[in-house]
Amino acid sequence: QKWEEHKEFIRQKLSEKETGEIYGKRKIDVEPVFGFLKANLRFTRLSVRGKEKVINELGFAFMAVNLRKITAMKS
């Protein structure tokens, strides 16, 4: 029952114009990068602990994504 109430609340929020626009932008801005990391580079887990180390590892992963994009554009 709690789950159904939560789903209904989310449906109401997404049906509002402003919230729907924000959610729509999320798909364009953020999700493709993480989807690319997971699907193409098979990057699904971090191998380090600690905020600073995680930031460094994510930086390397994003750098790999950008390098692949650059090499694809040159081909």
Sequence and secondary structure as in RCSB ss.txt:
>XXXX:A:sequence
QKWEEHKEFIRQKLSEKETGEIYGKRKIDVEPVFGFLKANLRFTRLSVRGKEKVINELGFAFMAVNLRKITAMKS
>XXXX:A:secstr
 HHHHHHHHHHHHHHSHHHHHHHHHHHHHTHHHHHHHHHTS   S S  SHHHHHHHHHHHHHHHHHHHHHHHH 
